[in-house]
Structures are given as C-alpha cells and as structure tokens.
Amino acid sequence: MSTPAPCINFALISGHPIDRGVLGLYCGWTMSKADLDQLRLAYKKAVDEWVDAIRAEEALATPDHSMVAMEHWDAAHFTEHDAHKKATEAREAYKDGLRDANYGI
C-alpha cells in the first residue's frame, strides 16, 4: 500500500545548471507504516535466526578434535553464513523502505 509523497522542489537528475529557471518536481510514492512494520519484523526475524546460527556454530567448537566434529562445525559455519546473508538482505530491504518513506527515493 503506497501513499503519495510530498513533492520535492528540485530536480533529482538534471543536465542543466542548478540556477535554471524552472525546476522539475519529483512526486514519489512512500511505503505505508504497515509495509515498513512488515519489513522491520522480517529483519528482526532474520537477525534472530542469524544469532541462533552463531550460537549453534559456537556450541560445536568443543574439545572433540575428531574429523566428524570438525565437519559438523564447518556445516554450522555455512549455515551461519547463509543466515548472515539473509539478515543483510532483510536489512537492505528495510533501509530501502525507510529511504522511500523518508525521502521518496
């Protein structure tokens, strides 16, 4: 759900000097509060999953020096890496939503 944003009284992209007589207006669409809340919750969930993956990896760093233990530890690291990537993507989506809502870009 989008609501109209206030118009900005300067051109966002212009090949003309800034002291040009007429400026173009940009009227963007901003995200609704419900959409921003959904993005924020998705980000928080992704971060919680990332933290859980970090703790699971940490728990596997044990005094057991066997090859099997090392493989489990490595697998947990890959899971943590994937969870970190998802948290980063969710963070960027939330930041994009905030930019849209606050700046219309």
N, C-alpha and C positions, 0 to 999 in steps of 0.2 A: 504494500500500500504506500503510495507516494503522495506527498502534498507539495504544492508549488512553493518554490523558494523565493525569497525576495530577489529582485533584480539587482545585479551589480552594475554600477555606473561607469565601468571601464571595460575596454576590450580585453579579452583574455589572450587572443592571438591577433596581432596586427602587424602588417608590413609597413605601416605608416608611422611617422614620428609621433611621440606622445602628445605634442601640442596641436594635434589635428583638431579641426573644428567640430566634428561630430564623432562621438564615440558609440560603438556598438554595445548593446546591452546583452547580458547573458542571464537568462532565466532558467535556473536548473530545477530539478525535482529532488526533494530531500526524502530521506528514509523516514518512515514513521517510528514512533517510540517503540511500538510493538516489534518492529523489524530489528531495531537496534538491541532491544532486550533479548531477542532470539539469538542474535549474533554474539552478544556478551555471554549468554548462557552456554552456547556452543563452545566458545573459547574457554570458559571456566571448566567445562566438562573435559575438553581436550587436555588442559593443563593437569587436571586431577588424574587422568589416565596416564599422562607422562610421568607424574610423580610416583604413581603406583608402579610403573615400569622401572623407574630408577630404583625404587626400594626392592623390587624383585631381583634386579641385577645385583644390587649391593648384598642381598641376602645370600647370593651364590658365591660370593668371594669368601670362601671358607678355607680352613687349613687342609682340606682334602685336595691334594696335588695331582689327582689322577687325571687321565686324558678325558674320561667321561665327564668329570666335574668341570673341566675346562670347556668342553663342548657345550654343556648346559649354560655356563657363564657367558660364552660367546653368543649363544642363541638369545639369551636375555638381553645382551647388548644390542643386537639387531632389532629386537622388539622395542627397546628403549629408543633407538634411533628413529624407528618408524613413528613412535608416539610423539617424539620431539618434532618431527616434520609435520604431523597433523596439528600439533599445538601452534606451530609457527604459521601454518596456513590459516587456521582459525583466527589467530591474532591479526594477520594481514586483512582478512575479510572484515573483522570488526573495525580496524583502523580505517579501511576504505569507507565503511558505513558512517563512521564518525566524520570523516572528511566531507562526505556527501551531505550529511546533516548540518554540519557547522559552516562549511564553505561553499557548498553547492558544486564541488568538483569530485 
